[in-house]
């Protein structure tokens, strides 16, 4: 049993000051109150809040951040020209490289306020395209990195078959990604067994996109899904993807998905940049969660998700750092809001009648992110609650940006008042993983990361 006292604590019933929390040996919150428990407590100065969930990560891409910010010989740069560089980078990536990059990334996530991540992992074969001796090798390396660093993890092995909508054969760069339904299910079952009863880890299913896998194959692998299985898919990210889908199937990607799949599991639509209003309504009615990655969507020139339409229909959403050109949940929230402001030329787009912009965004992504990754016992729509995992982040209340603020504006100050690192302590399942801004393995992980990336870019 761990007992903590925080100066301020964001609970489901509102802000507590001070706030006391008890977390049992299995990592579940058993007590929250302004009244001290009989147990001896450890005082952690600061502002305690639920940890945030990163719903969409391609861990290896952390190693190539900043390498694609130059103009190519193409008419104009786009997602598709960026992808060619990604193929070059991934062609040399070994399991050891991947684990080193993932460990560094997961420490960076913890230090920024993420306590769990969904790893959308599609490197299933070796660098020459041949199968690994252990089919789930690369995903197991992500699991090893998560357990070493202490972050919560949802493994999302990616089902990937084709290069395009017409069942185009994969190009040489895609050979590492490809598997058929039987091969995919071997990986999925192996990972499900590996995560087992671990309350910090679980396994889902990730059909890459409708251009990379046909609906018949999706139906086949979805036979393994339960109502609690996280199911993630890229959808309508790029206009070209939508146009190609219409040209081949005569309907848009979400229309084709909805018309072909009997939804089961906890579906998360990654990006959804070019969904129509009708598709938004249909997706929300089907219980879909939007997985939004504003910094990556901006970096790749994808476009802007229609947040007001999604909110108008009470849709759930989470955030992810995707290609990891930023590892800051604050920046994701900020640019999710700022993109809407720039498009609509108005302020406080995400705010509601009862919540400020920062609070509305934070509450939504905490709840939506937990749902997207089927994090059992996830925290509620507002704050920490009994029965939830002890996934807690603590902000430095002595930081200048909080001067003059009260609990009513703490979340707005954090999101909209600058870029100083404010997370001092992080707990995952009640275990301390960041203490006074440091991870105990951060120096070792940084050394391994630098060695791996230097080799890859030599």
Number of C-alpha atoms within 10 A of each C-alpha: 13 17 21 20 26 23 18 23 28 22 22 16 12 13 20 21 17 18 22 23 26 23 24 16 12 14 22 22 25 17 16 23 17 17 13 17 16 7 11 11 16 13 14 17 19 23 27 28 23 31 27 30 31 34 33 30 22 18 26 24 19 22 27 18 14 10 12 17 10 7 11 12 7 8 7 8 16 16 15 12 16 16 13 12 13 18 14 12 18 20 19 14 18 17 18 14 21 25 26 27 26 29 30 25 26 28 27 17 24 31 26 24 30 28 29 28 28 29 26 26 22 22 28 28 23 21 18 12 17 11 18 14 9 12 18 22 20 23 27 20 19 26 26 15 24 24 16 13 23 24 27 27 29 29 27 28 29 27 31 30 26 25 16 19 19 15 13 12 14 17 9 11 16 20 23 22 21 24 21 14 19 12 15 22 20 13 23 26 13 19 22 16 12 15 18 12 10 11 17 22 24 26 26 27 28 27 26 25 27 23 24 23 24 19 17 12 16 21 15 12 19 22 10 14 16 13 12 17 20 26 27 31 22 21 25 25 24 21 13 12 20 19 15 18 23 16 12 12 13 12 16 22 27 23 18 16 18 14 11 13 13 10 17 18 22 22 28 31 23 26 28 26 24 23 21 16 12 10 17 24 18 15 22 17 12 13 16 24 23 31 28 30 28 29 25 19 22 14 16 19 14 20 18 19 23 19 20 15 15 19 18 11 12 13 21 22 27 30 28 32 27 28 23 24 16 19 24 23 24 22 18 21 24 20 18 25 22 19 19 20 15 11 10 10 10 10 13 13 19 21 17 13 6 8 13 17 22 24 20 19 24 23 21 21 27 25 23 28 31 24 26 33 33 22 24 16 17 24 28 19 17 21 22 28 24 19 16 20 28 31 30 26 27 28 23 19 20 12 12 10 18 19 11 8 13 10 17 13 15 20 23 20 17 19 21 15 13 11 12 10 16 20 23 22 27 33 24 24 25 24 17 15 22 26 16 13 19 17 20 13 15 16 12 12 23 17 12 19 23 16 14 20 19 11 12 18 11 5
